[in-house]
Amino acid sequence: MTIKNKLLIAAGLAGSVALGHQAASANDTQQHTIKSGETLSAIANMYNTSVDEIAKANNISNVDQIYTGENLIIGQANTSSASTDSTSVQTTNAANADGSYTVQSGDNLWTLASRFNTTVSNLASWNNIQNVDQLTVGQVLKTSADDQSTQTAATTTDTQSQTDTQSEAQATSASTTAQVTDTAATTQDTSAATVVSTSATVSNQSTTADSTDEQSALQAIIMLESGGNVNATNGIYYGIGQLSPSLRARYGGNTADYQDQLQAMKSYIADRYGSAVAALAHHRQYNWY
C-alpha cells in the first residue's frame, strides 16, 4: 500500500474528508482532475485501469468527450457516494423527460448545445432567446424542436390564403376590358413589390446565416481551447479562450465570469482575424488561434 493511500485511510478513520471529498471505502479509489489535452485512454493507462471502468464509475456516456477541470473517480467508490454522484450527474447533464433542461450555475448555450447534440442557433430559436450570451439560473430550456402541430397550422393557413388568391384571380378574369387593364397594372406593381420583398428576405436570411456561422465558429474554438471551462489553465493561458496575460491585459477576461471572458475573446478575434470563422480556420490549420 502506498504512503498516499495510508494517509487517506488514516484521514477517513479520523472522520475528516480531504478537499471536501468523501473518504473511499476501497484502498484503490482515487480522484483525477482532467488537464487540457488528456483523453480517457491516456488517463486509464496512467492509473492502470480501463476506459470502460472510468466511464462506468463517472457515468460518462461519450468516452470521446470529457472536459478540462472535471474530477474523475478512479477505482471503485462506496455505494452511497456512487449513488449520490450518479443522481447529481443525471440531474445536471440530462434533459427532463419532457425535453426540457433547467439552467444551472455556470451553464452557457455553447456547452449546452454540445451536450444536447445541437447548435446554439437551434437552442436560441426554440427558446426565443435574443441574446445568446445571456442565460438565467433556473431558466427552463427546450432541448429539442416542438411537435409538428404549429407547422401544420401554418401550412393550413397558407393553403387557405392560396385558395382565396386563386378565387380572386378567377373573379378578376371575368371583369370588363378596363378592369383587366387595371388588374394588369396592379399585377405589375404587385410583382415589383414582391421582387423587392423577396430581395429583402434573401438579404435577411444571408445575414442570419452569417451570424449563425460566427456563433458556431466561436463555439468550436471555445470547445477546442477549454471545453467551456472558465477556470481552464494551460501554463500562462487562462479561461474559455485561453488568452495569455498580455492579451488579458489588453482585452480583459481576467475574472472567472463567463461573459467577461467571452467579450475579451471576441475582441481579440475581431482585431486579429476579423471574424470567428477566420480564426477557426487558422486554428484548424495550426492548432492555435
Secondary structure, 3 states (H helix, E strand, C coil): CCHHHHHHHHHHHCCCCHHHCCCCCCCCCEEEECCCCCCHHHHHHHCCCCHHHHHHHCCCCCCCCCCCCCEEEECCCCHHHHHHHHHHHHHHHCCCCCCEEECCCCCCHHHHHHHCCCCHHHHHHHCCCCCCCCCCCCCEEECCCCCCHHHHHHHHHHHHHHHHHHHHHHHHHCCCHHHHHHHHHHHHHHHHHHHHHHHHHHHHHHHHHHHHHHHHHHHHHHHHHCCCCCCCEECCEECCCCECHHHHHHHCCCCCCHHHHHHHHHHHHHHHCCCHHHHHHHHHHHCCC
